[in-house]
Amino acid sequence: MTHVKIVEVGPRDGLQNEKHSISLATKLELIERLAAAGLRTIEAGAFVSPKWVPQMADSLQVLQALDLNAGIDYPVLVPNDKGLDAALEAGVREIAVFGAASEAFSQKNINASIAESLQRFESVMKRALAEGIKVRGYVSCVLGCPYEGDIAPYKVAEVARALYNMGCYEISLGDTIGVGTPNKVTAMLDAVSEAVPVAKLAGHFHDTYGMAIANIHTALQAGVRTFDSSVSGLGGCPYAKGASGNVATEDVVYLLHGLGYHTGVDLDKLADTAWFIAEALVREPGSRYAKARGLRS
């Protein structure tokens, strides 16, 4: 049975976009429940400015409370050397850096061109790799940009190649605003897989227009075997009004199990976790599977 890796991004990429304040205790219980459900890679936080991302202000406390020797990877987002200093203090084993395939998106979000953003990562990458820390690369707006519209596949390939050549062990391709469709996914992956081996690629699909599951199925057919997802569909999309944001982990696992893939995830425990965090946020889960299954026992 072929294994598909799930990178659970709910505690970081999901919660950072939630307006409802989440306590440290709730974050830790969320992560513990996700681990108990069988997830082995769980984004635990981000060492970014608390002024811009207040939900991640307690990332150091989160990492200090976790058992980093328990056989679970807890990657954190690190945008610069200052963030890396904090990550090293926390004892992390893996970090993630972010690039974009859209010049306009890069300029508006970090006030730098794509080339400048990649230059900024060089110091972070060198230091992290010298410390034996794994580095994962993210590429945003691979299927569309809120400012530029469609993004040419070759632009995605260029950024992915640059991150891979810097030393990223894996490149996560993000449909940041969820505008992708299967044919666009195929064209993008055809281009990127010429620059980076498909075994080193991951899919990160948002579900703005309900296409995430279809896009994941397409990526599976292209050979991708790693996908990012967020329990209960946590996280909004600030660039598309009414967007549902990240695809829900429960829905992805349901698809994968139905196709005969192995994930190591207990779907019932995962659904319980979806209800747990939804109740903490005073709403229903953002996944079809959890809603169909009903309230946790």
C-alpha positions, 0 to 999 in steps of 0.5 A: 500500500502506497504511503502518502504523507500529510503535513498538518498545518492547522496549528500554524497556517490555520490558527494564524488567520483565525481572529478568535484568540486561542490560548496556549493550553488549547494550542497544546491540546490541539497538537497533542490530539493531532499527534494521537490521531497519527499525524507525524508532521505538525507545523507548531508555530512561526517565529515572526513579528507578533505585531503582524501575526499575534496568534503566533506570539507564543510559539516559543512556549509551544515548542518548549512544552512539546517533546521534540524527541517523540518521533514527531516533526514540529516544523516552524516558519522562519522568515529571517535570521532573527526568527532563526535565532528564536527557533534555535533557542527553542531547539527546533529540528525543522524550519520552513521558508516562504517564497512567492511565484508572483512579483506583485504578491512578494512586493505587497507582502514582504516589500521585496522582489522575488530575487530579493526574498530569495537572497534574504533566505541564503543566510538563514539556509546556510546557518540552519543547514550548518546546525543540522536543521532541515529546511522546507521551502514554500512557494505561494501563488503557484496557480494564481495571484490576487494582484497578477491573476494567472501565474505562468508555470515556468515562474513557479519552476524558477522559484522552486528550483532556487529553493531546492538548490539552496538546500530545501529538502522539499518544496511545498507548492501553494495555491494560496487563493484557491483558484486552481483547477485540475488542468492548471495543476497538471500544467504547473506540475509538468513545469516544476517537475522538470526543475525539482524531482516530483518526489521532493514536491508537496501540494498545498491547496486552498479550497476557496472554490471547492477545487482542493480535493480535485486538485489533490487527486490530480497531483496524486496522479502526477506522482506527488505523495505529500500534501499540506492540510489543516484540521477542521479547515482552519484558516481563512484566505485574506485575499479572497472574500469568503474564502474557506482557506486551507483544505481540511485534513479530514477530507483529504484523509477520507479521499486518500483512504478511499483511493487505497493509500496509507496515511497512518491517520485515525480518521475518527480521532481526527474528526474528534479533533476537528470538533474540539478546535471548532468548539474552541472557536465557537463554530462548526468544523470547516470540513465535510467529513466532520460535519457528516460524521456529527458531534464527537462522542 
